[in-house]
Amino acid sequence: MEHVEHKDVVLGLLGAASAMAALVLVFLGFIVGALQPFDALTSKTVLRPYQVVASGLVGAFLLGIASVTMEVWWLANSQSTIAYRGSVLTFVFQLVLLVAVAVWTLWKLVFRK
């Protein structure tokens, strides 16, 4: 059985984290676009689900940026254990948050009836 090098893992994480961050920005644009038709007098209870989704997406985007930063740091000069573990952990947190936002969105905005 062959051993997977840390460099290969970090390069894979770098591509996946940056792609997910870009995709999250697209979905955030959809949410912002969905909020545009509402005026200032719209009830907070109507806007709240959209605001929760937008907040979760911003969090997932920021985790993606943090993950990319850790991976570039590891590749550029450090190759330390802390940077490697940080890369993996921030990617996992990004993925978990993104799944949580997707499930919450489906539950609250799509299947709420």
Buried (B, 14 or more C-beta within 10 A) or exposed (E): EEEEEBEEBBBEBBEBBBEBBEBBBEBBEEBEEEBEEEEEEEEEEEEEBBEBBBEBBBBBBBBBBBBBBBBBBBBEEEEEEEBBEBBBBBBEBBBEBBEEBBEBBEEBBEEEE
